[in-house]
Amino acid sequence: MDKLSIEQKIFIRRSDGRVHLAEIIKLEGGDSNLITVEWPEGHTVRGKELPLELVVLMNPHIFDPPRCSGNAPLGNQTASISPRSMKQRIVAGGLLPGLATAAPRQQTKAPAREDEVVHQAERMRQERERRRQAQARSRQDREQGKSEDPGNPNWEIARMIRVQREQMESQPVRSGTTSERVNSNQIMVCVRKRPLRRKELADREQDVVSIPSKHTLVVHEPRKHVNLVKFLENHSFRFDYVFNEDCSNAMVYEYTARPLIKHIFDGGMATCFAYGQTGSGKTHTMGGQFPGRHQSSMDGIYGMAAMDVFATLKTVPYNKLNLKVSCSFFEIYGSRVFDLLMPGKPQLRVLEDSNQQVNVVGLTQNAVQNTDDVLALLELGNSVRTSGHTSANSKSSRSHAVFQIVLRSATEEKLHGKFSLIDLAGNERGADNSSADRVTRLEGSEINKSLLVLKECIRALGRQSSHLPFRGSKLTHVLRDSFIGGKKVKTCMIAMISPCLHSVEHTLNTLRYADRVKELSVDSIFSKRKQDANLGSTSMSDIVSQSPTQQLFPSASSTSLPGGGNQAQQPTNTTNDLSRSQNRTPKSTYPTSGQQLVQRKGRSPQEVSMELAKSLAQFRGRNFP
């Protein structure tokens, strides 16, 4: 450091390997030994701090000056003295005789100092080459994937879904024997996936719903990591039956509404709902197909149910009951009820009589003799039903349509059975109606309110609860007799979903609504939880099980494109794995109350106290290990 000075010119090496002169502007001694230099570069002046070792390495002429040569000026030279020989040195006494025969000492060379800057530049070059190769492979994979599906803007999502579906063993619902179709559940929840429309196919809309079996389905929700790498979040659900886009209305009717026909002839109450977002196919399923501008009611659940009612009426032993059939058709728009079979569609009142029976005052109940009479009533009611224009559908049903088939005794006019077929209004989110007018927003709020109350009523029916919140909306108030009656009441819900990518949020909302109506679990979720308990606890509440559905997704729920990395190895799959059973009541873990102990005869106060203490100790041992 003593041989350096301010404004002295020294050589430095840049990080890119260049060597040039720089001027010293600052010297720091002590423990740091740093030298600050600066140099002009173009119109700017750049600076840098260097350790003393690098300066010594780059400037050996400053720290190790050469010895004076014979051509140097005389004033700077000293007298030249020739070296003495070994004998002369021994004679002069400058060297002992024993040391004269010793071997000459070998000179050890100082290890060469490695240039850290050069090595660092080499490492940076190698890393840069690796990055370039990885980017080249990623571009090649992207070009290959894009060439497999040309013209598709969502080719990355389509490729990931296609890879997962190739590993899927599809077992859809098929028309089987009657024993396979019979379902004795009091509440049955089914899901139907509609096919893509021609306009959606022309727009290259992506199908994000997969159906691996007749009981389960998986929704592939596209997501992005923090580094913008795309991946799929897979949501798995399980229901009584799941119908794919190839299933017809007749097949859906066989598994949903047809088993309820026998129930109403046995003196029960049956209800069948069609629920889903606007444009998901509810009216198509319940009312029938649209071959043109007019609807063909014969292909819907309305017409097929009427046909089976008249066919069952002629079979043994129901032909001896002397029953007659009548039909009514009305709609619930907001909180008002309108009769669809009366000219002018008059508004009706809903009142309760002294027996707490809900009656729609003035509702028309037309007696029918065959299926053609029912189809005529359906055509009349559908022509005057309230519809409107929304952001999702140009002709959206804005009211709940209720079609009832009533069986009464021909002699006593006593109610024998009732079948209510309901085409619910399409549910919509408030965010989708933000640009709509006030009337449309009020319609949406009333629809969502009635659907929420309907869900709670069906759940209370499944739990055999003593309280049914049927007065929460006009829809459940009218259908009170369909929820009260115990085992005589059966309900079937058909959740309609759209497979489009732009409707994935609506689809998930519909499936979660249907899941909460009747909570089912994937079969192998219990074995998966046992494995997790042996391996260690996890903080994730919803995990896709290692069933055939889980085997399709080896990274649990996230799948990224090749080359982009798979950084979301922690899935957030949502599975309706609520494992509550309707036919099983858990054992109470609460201690025996003191009141119950006192009520037992022949007990002294001391015995009651001791038994209560033992019960409390057992309770703490079971719940606080």
SULKAMO-V742518 format. One record per residue. PSI is psi in radians with two decimals (* if undefined). OMEGA is omega in degrees with one decimal (none if undefined). Layout:
psi->PSI omega->OMEGA
psi->PSI omega->OMEGA
//
This chain:
psi->-0.46 omega->-178.8
psi->-0.39 omega->-178.1
psi->0.04 omega->178.8
psi->2.71 omega->-178.7
psi->2.83 omega->177.9
psi->2.52 omega->-179.5
psi->0.25 omega->176.3
psi->2.49 omega->179.7
psi->2.22 omega->176.8
psi->2.84 omega->175.9
psi->2.43 omega->175.2
psi->2.78 omega->176.5
psi->2.21 omega->179.5
psi->2.93 omega->179.6
psi->-0.39 omega->177.3
psi->0.10 omega->175.9
psi->-0.16 omega->-179.4
psi->2.54 omega->179.2
psi->2.23 omega->177.6
psi->3.03 omega->-178.4
psi->2.60 omega->175.8
psi->2.76 omega->-176.4
psi->2.34 omega->179.5
psi->2.26 omega->178.0
psi->-0.22 omega->-178.3
psi->2.45 omega->177.4
psi->2.24 omega->178.4
psi->1.99 omega->179.7
psi->-2.68 omega->179.4
psi->-2.41 omega->-178.2
psi->-0.48 omega->-174.4
psi->-0.78 omega->-177.6
psi->1.01 omega->179.7
psi->2.54 omega->-179.9
psi->2.17 omega->179.2
psi->2.22 omega->-179.0
psi->2.84 omega->174.3
psi->2.72 omega->-178.4
psi->2.63 omega->177.9
psi->2.41 omega->177.2
psi->1.76 omega->-175.0
psi->-2.19 omega->178.9
psi->0.13 omega->-178.1
psi->2.88 omega->177.2
psi->2.18 omega->-179.1
psi->2.68 omega->-179.6
psi->2.91 omega->-176.9
psi->2.55 omega->173.5
psi->2.29 omega->-176.6
psi->2.52 omega->172.0
psi->2.76 omega->-177.5
psi->-0.56 omega->-177.6
psi->-0.72 omega->179.6
psi->-0.64 omega->178.3
psi->-0.71 omega->177.9
psi->-0.69 omega->-179.3
psi->-0.66 omega->-176.8
psi->-0.27 omega->-177.0
psi->1.18 omega->179.2
psi->-0.39 omega->-177.9
psi->-0.32 omega->179.8
psi->-0.73 omega->-173.3
psi->-0.42 omega->177.0
psi->1.38 omega->-177.6
psi->2.54 omega->179.1
psi->2.65 omega->177.6
psi->2.74 omega->-177.3
psi->2.38 omega->-179.9
psi->3.06 omega->-179.2
psi->-0.32 omega->-179.1
psi->0.03 omega->-179.3
psi->2.75 omega->178.3
psi->2.67 omega->-176.0
psi->-0.54 omega->-178.0
psi->-0.42 omega->-177.8
psi->0.01 omega->-177.1
psi->2.65 omega->173.4
psi->3.00 omega->-178.3
psi->2.40 omega->-178.9
psi->2.07 omega->-179.2
psi->2.18 omega->-179.9
psi->2.52 omega->-179.1
psi->2.55 omega->179.1
psi->2.69 omega->178.9
psi->3.04 omega->-178.7
psi->-0.70 omega->-179.0
psi->-0.72 omega->179.8
psi->-0.64 omega->-179.4
psi->-0.62 omega->178.7
psi->-0.75 omega->179.8
psi->-0.69 omega->-179.0
psi->-0.17 omega->177.5
psi->0.25 omega->179.9
psi->-0.20 omega->-179.1
psi->2.31 omega->179.3
psi->2.61 omega->-178.3
psi->-0.59 omega->-179.4
psi->-0.56 omega->-179.3
psi->-0.27 omega->-177.9
psi->-0.56 omega->-179.9
psi->-0.07 omega->-178.4
psi->2.60 omega->179.7
psi->2.48 omega->180.0
psi->2.48 omega->-178.6
psi->2.31 omega->-179.4
psi->2.40 omega->179.0
psi->2.15 omega->179.3
psi->2.26 omega->179.6
psi->2.43 omega->176.8
psi->2.37 omega->-179.7
psi->2.45 omega->179.9
psi->2.37 omega->-179.9
psi->2.26 omega->179.9
psi->2.48 omega->180.0
psi->1.74 omega->-177.7
psi->-0.55 omega->-179.7
psi->-0.71 omega->179.3
psi->-0.75 omega->179.2
psi->-0.70 omega->178.3
psi->-0.72 omega->177.0
psi->-0.64 omega->178.1
psi->-0.70 omega->177.0
psi->-0.71 omega->177.7
psi->-0.67 omega->178.9
psi->-0.69 omega->179.4
psi->-0.72 omega->177.1
psi->-0.68 omega->178.2
psi->-0.66 omega->177.8
psi->-0.69 omega->178.0
psi->-0.72 omega->177.3
psi->-0.72 omega->179.4
psi->-0.67 omega->178.1
psi->-0.71 omega->177.7
psi->-0.70 omega->177.6
psi->-0.64 omega->178.3
psi->-0.72 omega->177.2
psi->-0.68 omega->179.1
psi->-0.74 omega->177.6
psi->-0.63 omega->179.0
psi->-0.73 omega->177.3
psi->-0.69 omega->178.5
psi->-0.75 omega->179.3
psi->-0.65 omega->178.3
psi->-0.76 omega->178.1
psi->-0.64 omega->179.0
psi->-0.58 omega->179.2
psi->-0.46 omega->177.5
psi->-0.51 omega->-179.1
psi->1.27 omega->-174.5
psi->2.47 omega->177.0
psi->-0.01 omega->-179.3
psi->2.03 omega->179.6
psi->-0.36 omega->-179.9
psi->0.71 omega->-175.3
psi->-0.50 omega->179.2
psi->-0.80 omega->178.1
psi->-0.73 omega->179.8
psi->-0.63 omega->-179.3
psi->-0.76 omega->179.2
psi->-0.72 omega->178.3
psi->-0.67 omega->179.9
psi->-0.67 omega->178.7
psi->-0.70 omega->-179.4
psi->-0.64 omega->-179.8
psi->-0.44 omega->176.6
psi->-0.46 omega->179.2
psi->0.04 omega->-174.2
psi->2.33 omega->174.6
psi->1.74 omega->-174.7
psi->2.24 omega->176.5
psi->1.37 omega->-175.7
psi->3.01 omega->177.4
psi->2.36 omega->179.3
psi->2.72 omega->176.4
psi->2.03 omega->-177.7
psi->-2.74 omega->179.9
psi->2.94 omega->-179.0
psi->-0.60 omega->-179.5
psi->-0.53 omega->178.6
psi->-0.45 omega->-175.3
psi->-0.38 omega->-175.1
psi->2.25 omega->177.3
psi->2.03 omega->-175.3
psi->0.16 omega->-179.8
psi->2.49 omega->179.0
psi->-0.61 omega->176.9
psi->2.18 omega->-180.0
psi->2.26 omega->-178.8
psi->2.15 omega->179.8
psi->2.79 omega->-179.6
psi->2.37 omega->176.5
psi->2.26 omega->177.9
psi->2.13 omega->-179.2
psi->2.70 omega->177.1
psi->2.89 omega->177.1
psi->2.44 omega->177.6
psi->2.93 omega->179.8
psi->-0.64 omega->178.5
psi->-0.66 omega->178.7
psi->-0.64 omega->175.8
psi->-0.66 omega->178.2
psi->-0.56 omega->179.0
psi->0.12 omega->179.7
psi->0.77 omega->177.5
psi->2.47 omega->-175.2
psi->2.36 omega->175.4
psi->2.09 omega->-174.7
psi->0.23 omega->-178.9
psi->2.16 omega->178.1
psi->2.47 omega->-178.7
psi->1.64 omega->-179.1
psi->-0.47 omega->-179.3
psi->3.11 omega->-177.5
psi->-0.04 omega->179.5
psi->-0.26 omega->-174.3
psi->2.72 omega->172.8
psi->2.77 omega->-178.6
psi->2.29 omega->176.4
psi->2.14 omega->179.5
psi->1.82 omega->-179.2
psi->2.07 omega->179.0
psi->2.34 omega->177.2
psi->3.04 omega->178.7
psi->2.46 omega->172.7
psi->3.11 omega->176.6
psi->-0.58 omega->178.4
psi->0.31 omega->174.7
psi->0.29 omega->174.0
psi->2.24 omega->-177.1
psi->2.52 omega->175.6
psi->2.99 omega->-178.2
psi->2.32 omega->171.5
psi->2.02 omega->-171.7
psi->2.17 omega->178.3
psi->2.09 omega->-176.9
psi->2.38 omega->179.4
psi->2.71 omega->177.6
psi->2.33 omega->179.6
psi->3.12 omega->179.7
psi->-0.82 omega->177.0
psi->2.53 omega->176.7
psi->2.17 omega->-177.7
psi->2.28 omega->178.7
psi->-3.05 omega->-175.0
psi->-0.23 omega->-179.8
psi->-0.17 omega->-178.9
psi->2.41 omega->179.8
psi->3.00 omega->176.3
psi->-0.60 omega->-179.5
psi->-0.70 omega->179.3
psi->-0.68 omega->177.1
psi->-0.69 omega->179.7
psi->-0.63 omega->-178.9
psi->-0.66 omega->-174.4
psi->-0.22 omega->-173.5
psi->-1.20 omega->-172.0
psi->-0.48 omega->-175.5
psi->-0.69 omega->177.4
psi->-0.30 omega->-179.3
psi->-0.23 omega->-179.5
psi->-0.79 omega->179.4
psi->-0.55 omega->-177.9
psi->-0.70 omega->-179.6
psi->-0.49 omega->175.5
psi->-0.37 omega->175.3
psi->0.12 omega->176.2
psi->0.38 omega->-178.2
psi->3.10 omega->176.7
psi->2.26 omega->-178.2
psi->2.53 omega->-180.0
psi->2.39 omega->178.8
psi->2.10 omega->-179.3
psi->2.62 omega->168.3
psi->2.01 omega->-173.1
psi->2.58 omega->176.9
psi->3.06 omega->179.6
psi->2.91 omega->178.5
psi->2.25 omega->178.7
psi->0.24 omega->-179.3
psi->-0.13 omega->174.8
psi->0.41 omega->179.8
psi->-0.89 omega->-179.7
psi->-0.59 omega->177.0
psi->-0.70 omega->-178.6
psi->-0.79 omega->-175.9
psi->-0.77 omega->-174.7
psi->-0.48 omega->-178.9
psi->3.05 omega->-176.7
psi->2.90 omega->177.7
psi->1.49 omega->177.6
psi->-0.44 omega->176.8
psi->-2.38 omega->176.3
psi->-0.44 omega->-177.3
psi->2.63 omega->-176.7
psi->2.43 omega->177.2
psi->1.75 omega->-174.0
psi->-0.29 omega->-178.8
psi->-0.49 omega->-176.4
psi->-0.05 omega->-178.6
psi->3.04 omega->179.9
psi->-0.56 omega->176.1
psi->-0.96 omega->-175.1
psi->-0.70 omega->-178.9
psi->-0.60 omega->176.5
psi->-0.72 omega->178.0
psi->-0.68 omega->179.5
psi->-0.73 omega->179.8
psi->-0.52 omega->178.1
psi->-0.80 omega->-179.6
psi->-0.54 omega->176.7
psi->-0.68 omega->178.4
psi->-0.52 omega->-179.3
psi->-0.41 omega->-177.7
psi->-0.04 omega->-177.6
psi->2.88 omega->177.4
psi->2.40 omega->5.0
psi->0.18 omega->-173.1
psi->-0.30 omega->178.8
psi->-0.25 omega->179.0
psi->-0.09 omega->-177.7
psi->-0.21 omega->178.6
psi->1.03 omega->-178.8
psi->2.62 omega->173.9
psi->2.67 omega->-173.2
psi->2.36 omega->174.0
psi->2.69 omega->-176.0
psi->2.58 omega->173.2
psi->2.63 omega->-175.8
psi->2.03 omega->179.2
psi->2.86 omega->179.9
psi->2.66 omega->177.7
psi->1.88 omega->-178.4
psi->1.85 omega->-174.1
psi->-2.04 omega->176.7
psi->0.29 omega->-178.5
psi->2.60 omega->-177.9
psi->2.29 omega->-178.8
psi->2.44 omega->178.1
psi->2.09 omega->-177.7
psi->-0.15 omega->-178.0
psi->0.03 omega->178.3
psi->2.50 omega->177.3
psi->2.34 omega->-179.5
psi->-0.12 omega->177.9
psi->1.18 omega->-176.0
psi->2.70 omega->177.3
psi->2.42 omega->-176.0
psi->2.80 omega->177.5
psi->2.55 omega->178.9
psi->2.02 omega->-176.6
psi->2.81 omega->176.2
psi->2.41 omega->179.3
psi->-2.99 omega->-177.7
psi->-0.38 omega->178.4
psi->0.24 omega->-179.3
psi->0.58 omega->174.8
psi->2.26 omega->-178.5
psi->2.25 omega->180.0
psi->2.39 omega->172.2
psi->1.83 omega->-172.7
psi->2.19 omega->177.2
psi->0.12 omega->-179.3
psi->2.33 omega->-178.5
psi->2.26 omega->174.8
psi->1.77 omega->-176.2
psi->2.27 omega->175.4
psi->2.35 omega->-179.0
psi->2.60 omega->-177.3
psi->-0.40 omega->-178.4
psi->-3.10 omega->-176.8
psi->-0.57 omega->-179.0
psi->-0.65 omega->177.2
psi->-0.69 omega->178.7
psi->-0.73 omega->180.0
psi->-0.59 omega->177.0
psi->-0.70 omega->177.0
psi->-0.68 omega->178.7
psi->-0.71 omega->178.7
psi->-0.67 omega->178.7
psi->-0.76 omega->-178.4
psi->-0.70 omega->-179.7
psi->-0.46 omega->-178.4
psi->-0.39 omega->-177.2
psi->0.16 omega->-179.4
psi->2.54 omega->-176.7
psi->2.26 omega->177.1
psi->2.86 omega->-178.1
psi->3.02 omega->-179.1
psi->2.22 omega->177.7
psi->3.09 omega->180.0
psi->-0.38 omega->-177.3
psi->-0.40 omega->-174.7
psi->2.36 omega->-179.2
psi->-0.45 omega->178.1
psi->1.45 omega->-175.5
psi->2.41 omega->176.8
psi->2.08 omega->-177.0
psi->0.21 omega->-179.9
psi->2.79 omega->174.0
psi->2.07 omega->178.7
psi->2.19 omega->-177.2
psi->2.02 omega->176.6
psi->2.13 omega->-175.0
psi->2.33 omega->173.2
psi->2.03 omega->-172.4
psi->2.31 omega->175.2
psi->2.18 omega->178.5
psi->2.70 omega->174.9
psi->2.31 omega->-176.6
psi->-0.40 omega->-177.1
psi->-0.76 omega->-174.4
psi->-0.10 omega->-176.4
psi->0.54 omega->-179.5
psi->2.45 omega->-179.4
psi->2.20 omega->-180.0
psi->-0.74 omega->179.4
psi->2.76 omega->-178.8
psi->2.39 omega->177.7
psi->1.98 omega->-179.0
psi->2.10 omega->178.1
psi->2.09 omega->-168.5
psi->2.19 omega->172.3
psi->1.74 omega->-175.9
psi->2.69 omega->175.9
psi->2.66 omega->-178.1
psi->2.25 omega->178.0
psi->2.48 omega->179.4
psi->2.63 omega->177.0
psi->2.70 omega->177.7
psi->-0.53 omega->179.7
psi->-0.52 omega->179.6
psi->-0.36 omega->-178.8
psi->0.25 omega->-177.1
psi->-0.53 omega->-180.0
psi->0.03 omega->-178.5
psi->2.96 omega->-179.6
psi->3.13 omega->-174.4
psi->-0.66 omega->-178.6
psi->-0.75 omega->-179.5
psi->-0.67 omega->178.6
psi->-0.67 omega->176.9
psi->-0.67 omega->176.3
psi->-0.79 omega->-180.0
psi->-0.69 omega->179.3
psi->-0.72 omega->177.9
psi->-0.65 omega->179.2
psi->-0.81 omega->-179.0
psi->-0.63 omega->178.4
psi->-0.81 omega->-179.6
psi->-0.63 omega->178.9
psi->-0.62 omega->177.7
psi->-0.77 omega->179.1
psi->-0.65 omega->178.0
psi->-0.73 omega->178.4
psi->-0.77 omega->-178.9
psi->-0.61 omega->178.1
psi->-0.73 omega->-179.9
psi->-0.67 omega->177.5
psi->-0.71 omega->177.2
psi->-0.62 omega->176.4
psi->-0.73 omega->179.7
psi->-0.54 omega->179.0
psi->0.00 omega->-176.3
psi->0.75 omega->-178.1
psi->2.60 omega->179.4
psi->-0.27 omega->-178.6
psi->2.22 omega->176.1
psi->2.06 omega->-177.9
psi->0.96 omega->-174.6
psi->-0.29 omega->179.0
psi->0.07 omega->-179.1
psi->-0.41 omega->179.4
psi->2.84 omega->-179.9
psi->-0.57 omega->-179.5
psi->-0.89 omega->-179.5
psi->-0.46 omega->176.9
psi->-0.74 omega->178.6
psi->-0.63 omega->-176.7
psi->0.53 omega->-176.7
psi->-0.72 omega->-177.7
psi->-0.23 omega->177.0
psi->-0.14 omega->-179.8
psi->-0.34 omega->-176.9
psi->2.19 omega->-179.3
psi->-0.03 omega->176.9
psi->-2.25 omega->-176.8
psi->-0.22 omega->179.1
psi->-0.10 omega->-176.4
psi->2.26 omega->174.8
psi->2.51 omega->-175.9
psi->2.44 omega->175.8
psi->2.27 omega->177.2
psi->2.31 omega->176.3
psi->1.90 omega->179.0
psi->2.12 omega->-179.1
psi->2.28 omega->-178.8
psi->2.68 omega->176.5
psi->2.37 omega->-177.0
psi->0.03 omega->-171.5
psi->2.69 omega->178.8
psi->-0.67 omega->-177.9
psi->-0.20 omega->179.2
psi->0.33 omega->-173.8
psi->-0.59 omega->179.2
psi->-0.72 omega->175.3
psi->-0.72 omega->-179.5
psi->-0.76 omega->178.5
psi->-0.67 omega->177.5
psi->-0.72 omega->178.6
psi->-0.77 omega->-178.7
psi->-0.64 omega->177.6
psi->-0.62 omega->175.9
psi->-0.84 omega->179.3
psi->-0.57 omega->178.3
psi->-0.66 omega->-178.5
psi->-0.34 omega->175.1
psi->-0.82 omega->176.9
psi->1.95 omega->-171.9
psi->1.98 omega->178.6
psi->2.87 omega->-179.6
psi->2.65 omega->173.8
psi->2.47 omega->-171.9
psi->-0.75 omega->-173.3
psi->0.26 omega->-179.9
psi->-0.49 omega->-178.9
psi->-0.74 omega->176.9
psi->-0.60 omega->177.5
psi->-0.71 omega->179.8
psi->-0.60 omega->177.4
psi->-0.69 omega->177.6
psi->-0.73 omega->178.6
psi->-0.60 omega->179.3
psi->-0.59 omega->178.6
psi->-0.61 omega->-178.1
psi->-0.50 omega->-177.0
psi->2.82 omega->-177.3
psi->2.74 omega->177.3
psi->2.62 omega->-178.3
psi->-0.02 omega->-179.2
psi->2.26 omega->-177.3
psi->-0.46 omega->-175.4
psi->1.97 omega->-178.6
psi->2.35 omega->176.5
psi->2.30 omega->-174.3
psi->2.88 omega->178.7
psi->0.87 omega->175.6
psi->-3.05 omega->174.9
psi->-0.53 omega->177.5
psi->-0.73 omega->-177.8
psi->-0.55 omega->-179.2
psi->-0.35 omega->178.3
psi->-0.40 omega->-173.2
psi->1.49 omega->-175.0
psi->-0.44 omega->178.6
psi->0.58 omega->-179.8
psi->-1.53 omega->-177.7
psi->0.01 omega->-176.4
psi->2.29 omega->-179.4
psi->2.13 omega->-178.2
psi->2.91 omega->177.8
psi->2.65 omega->177.6
psi->2.48 omega->179.6
psi->-0.38 omega->-179.0
psi->-0.19 omega->-178.8
psi->2.65 omega->177.7
psi->1.50 omega->-172.1
psi->-0.16 omega->179.3
psi->1.21 omega->179.4
psi->-0.12 omega->177.8
psi->1.81 omega->-173.9
psi->2.78 omega->173.6
psi->0.70 omega->-178.0
psi->2.43 omega->176.2
psi->2.16 omega->-179.2
psi->2.35 omega->178.8
psi->1.30 omega->-173.9
psi->0.58 omega->176.4
psi->2.06 omega->-167.3
psi->0.63 omega->176.5
psi->2.45 omega->179.1
psi->2.42 omega->-177.6
psi->-0.52 omega->-174.6
psi->0.16 omega->-177.4
psi->2.20 omega->179.3
psi->2.21 omega->-178.3
psi->2.63 omega->178.2
psi->2.42 omega->-179.2
psi->2.34 omega->178.9
psi->0.17 omega->-179.5
psi->2.60 omega->179.9
psi->2.74 omega->177.5
psi->2.28 omega->-177.3
psi->2.71 omega->179.1
psi->-0.56 omega->180.0
psi->-0.68 omega->178.8
psi->-0.62 omega->179.5
psi->-0.66 omega->-179.7
psi->-0.59 omega->-177.4
psi->-0.33 omega->178.7
psi->2.34 omega->-176.0
psi->2.66 omega->176.8
psi->0.46 omega->-178.8
psi->2.28 omega->175.5
psi->2.82 omega->178.3
psi->-0.59 omega->179.9
psi->-0.73 omega->178.9
psi->-0.67 omega->178.3
psi->-0.74 omega->-179.6
psi->-0.74 omega->-179.9
psi->-0.76 omega->-179.9
psi->-0.64 omega->177.0
psi->-0.68 omega->178.1
psi->-0.73 omega->177.7
psi->-0.72 omega->179.3
psi->-0.71 omega->178.5
psi->-0.66 omega->178.4
psi->-0.72 omega->177.3
psi->-0.69 omega->179.0
psi->-0.77 omega->179.7
psi->-0.60 omega->178.7
psi->-0.57 omega->-179.6
psi->-0.61 omega->-171.5
psi->-0.25 omega->179.7
psi->1.37 omega->-175.6
psi->* omega->none
//
